[in-house]
Amino acid sequence: MSQQQPHARPHRRPLPRAHRLRAAAPAAALLMLPLVTACGGGDDAEPGAGGRTTTPSGSAAPAAGVVAPAKVEVIAGLTGCKVKIRTEADELREGVCHTAKGDYLITTFPQEKLKKTWLEAARVYGGTYLVGMRWVVSAKPQMLEPLRAKLGGTVTTLRGTGPGPSTS
């Protein structure tokens, strides 16, 4: 007498469609991640919110439709400069570009939260910056729009805190 279980089958049946879709979802999410992060919205705050305002200046992406990645050398190449790396740290990389129109600083971060921390610290000093996903360009305000056209990002003004310059 054979002792087979009533539900055991000798051959494999194909998985139902719902199971296949559930199994494919993580792979699809990984494939979409670069697209979502590259095209995601910014962290634009309302004027006066946390001392940060953004200047709406048309599309946040350059004419080519490309958003600069968070690598100092690539960003510098997109702006047409040969960068000199100034800081190599776990929290950020920083490079200086010297051009005829002026100098500017490119700072990249391995994580978005480190960029936000950096911007919060920079808020004390004030200033205007070009801010992208995991990168910041520091330059004279008149240089930021031409750079934004090449890199994307958002021109952001940080309001300083503390005492202003003395007028004695």
C-alpha atoms as one frame of an Amber mdcrd trajectory, in Angstrom:
protein
   0.000   0.000   0.000   1.312   3.401  -1.024   1.409   6.173   1.546   1.179
   9.241  -0.679  -0.218  12.476   0.551  -3.375  13.455  -1.288  -2.071  16.920
  -2.371   1.452  15.976  -3.473   1.999  16.297  -7.206   4.847  14.778  -9.156
   5.328  17.809 -11.463   5.630  21.575 -10.822   2.812  23.758 -11.859   3.618
  27.313 -13.070   3.185  30.011 -10.446  -0.014  31.986 -10.697   0.327  35.434
 -12.254  -0.066  37.246  -8.913   2.904  35.315  -7.486   5.063  36.159 -10.518
   4.182  39.856 -10.249   4.947  39.865  -6.534   8.319  38.252  -7.207   9.153
  40.753  -9.972   8.206  43.857  -7.962  11.536  44.223  -6.089  13.505  43.950
  -9.343  11.290  46.553 -10.990  11.701  48.870  -7.998  15.492  48.613  -8.240
  15.368  49.418 -11.945  13.161  52.465 -11.330  15.209  53.821  -8.403  17.718
  55.816 -10.522  14.894  57.352 -12.535  12.904  58.319  -9.471  15.867  59.812
  -7.618  17.137  61.705 -10.666  13.734  63.162 -11.442  12.441  63.565  -7.910
  11.168  66.842  -6.548  13.366  69.115  -4.519  13.169  70.088  -0.916  11.950
  73.581  -1.721  10.777  75.380   1.354   8.432  78.307   1.446  10.169  81.670
   1.844  11.192  82.150   5.429  10.827  78.467   6.317  13.955  77.609   8.238
  15.756  80.567   6.699  15.791  79.056   3.225  14.097  80.340   0.108  14.291
  79.151  -3.435  14.308  81.194  -6.557  11.918  79.783  -9.137  13.825  80.150
 -12.368  12.095  78.040 -14.956  12.680  74.325 -15.019  14.995  72.841 -12.418
  16.549  70.638 -15.112  18.910  71.944 -17.766  17.883  72.180 -21.414  19.408
  68.780 -22.162  17.080  67.186 -19.608  19.975  65.750 -17.606  20.501  66.248
 -13.891  24.094  66.240 -12.687  25.125  63.207 -10.643  26.770  63.584  -7.248
  30.409  63.289  -8.342  32.682  66.334  -8.202  34.621  65.469 -11.361  31.489
  64.825 -13.427  29.814  68.046 -12.292  33.001  69.983 -13.049  33.176  68.394
 -16.495  29.586  69.413 -17.219  30.479  73.016 -16.390  33.658  72.950 -18.490
  36.194  73.239 -15.683  39.126  71.127 -14.569  38.513  70.717 -10.860  41.090
  70.639  -8.084  39.923  68.426  -5.196  40.202  70.344  -1.938  38.516  68.023
   0.583  38.200  64.217   0.678  36.143  63.067   3.667  33.561  60.409   4.468
  30.839  63.078   4.757  31.659  65.091   1.617  34.012  65.754  -1.291  34.838
  69.267  -2.318  36.509  70.636  -5.427  37.416  74.119  -6.616  36.949  75.360
 -10.171  38.929  78.403 -11.344  37.438  80.033 -14.460  37.712  83.391 -16.220
  34.159  84.229 -15.076  34.944  83.430 -11.444  35.722  80.631  -9.048  33.202
  78.209  -7.615  33.129  75.319  -5.192  31.472  71.957  -5.906  30.536  69.908
  -2.839  29.105  66.392  -3.100  27.694  64.136  -0.418  27.315  60.334  -0.224
  23.820  60.735   1.279  21.084  63.338   0.885  20.797  63.736   4.664  24.443
  64.859   4.835  23.718  67.543   2.237  20.756  68.743   4.302  22.956  68.895
   7.416  25.578  70.889   5.484  22.930  73.334   4.227  21.569  73.767   7.744
  25.077  74.619   8.982  25.632  76.987   6.023  22.378  78.783   6.855  24.209
  80.552   9.698  26.406  82.310   7.121  23.684  82.965   4.563  24.389  83.052
   0.856  23.009  81.756  -2.395  23.760  78.241  -3.656  22.889  75.936  -6.518
  21.489  72.793  -4.898  20.934  69.413  -6.533  20.500  65.830  -5.417  23.491
  65.169  -3.122  25.475  68.182  -4.393  25.836  71.929  -3.847  27.654  74.548
  -5.926  28.841  77.679  -4.110  29.494  80.672  -6.367  28.745  84.352  -6.845
  24.981  84.708  -7.351  25.373  85.927 -10.951  27.204  82.686 -11.848  24.522
  80.363 -10.509  21.931  80.709 -13.304  24.390  79.793 -16.097  25.580  76.844
 -13.979  21.974  75.795 -13.321  21.365  75.707 -17.071  24.176  73.133 -17.360
  23.596  71.124 -14.163  19.968  71.446 -13.166  19.226  71.938  -9.499  17.616
  74.864  -7.721  19.065  78.241  -6.824  18.586  78.501  -3.058  19.136  81.503
  -0.802  19.987  80.827   2.828  19.360  83.625   5.279  22.089  84.206   7.814
  21.411  84.254  11.521  23.137  86.042  14.325  24.488  89.558  14.426  24.903
  91.408  11.165  27.953  93.420  10.189  28.640  96.280  12.531  28.134  99.777
  11.230  30.347 101.805  13.514
